[in-house]
Amino acid sequence: MSSPNHLKLNQLQKEIEQLRIKMVKTANKHGYTSQESIRISQELDYLLNVYQSLVSDEKELCSKHCYY
């Protein structure tokens, strides 16, 4: 059974990939230092931090409750 964090991780992975593609397209069109590229990059950084936090929580939860 999937945990709520696992479901959030899957959704975040999709959002991160979509935003990454948008960032690359924006950077190619407007430059890597354009305000729009920087804004998208910061948003991507935020999502990656959230993702990493959820992964850490998932690993900690599993280490306490998963038996192999």
Secondary structure, DSSP 4 states (H G I P E B T S, - for coil): ---HHHHHHHHHHHHHHHHHHHHHHHHHHH-TTSHHHHHHHHHHHHHHHHHHHHHHHHHHHHHHH---
